[in-house]
Amino acid sequence: MQRTPLATAVGFLPSLQTYDRYNELATIAANTVVVSGGTDTVTPVSHAHDLAAGIPGAVHLHAAAGGHMLLHDAPRLVVDAIARTLAPLAQYTSTDAFGAPKVLEAI
């Protein structure tokens, strides 16, 4: 983000101020973990609170020392959260013809 040209960042501001899909959050049926960082100067933690509150069953994982690039700041925390979120899907995996676990593929 530090290398993003100022003109590019400024170009996003008008749409960021008007984009609002909070009324659609309740339609999300996927297991959801909302992550936020306490030192994030781009996205306030209040947005993460609102997202987690609006998505049924969502969990909010907050890293007080993390910034906007939480995957970079706290990779283990984020990877563990993803793994815990996907763990229930493990019961649906099966093995291939050689007995190796089939890989879950992203859509």
CORZI-V368549 format. One line per field, one symbol per residue. psi: psi as a letter, one per 20 degrees, with the letter a starting at -180 (. if undefined). A space follows every 50 residues. Layout:
psi->???
This chain:
psi->hhipqghgghhhgghhhipokhiihiipiqppppqqphjoigoqhhgggg ghhiopjqpoopohiqbhmhhghmggggghggghhighihiiqaqaijjq pqppqq.
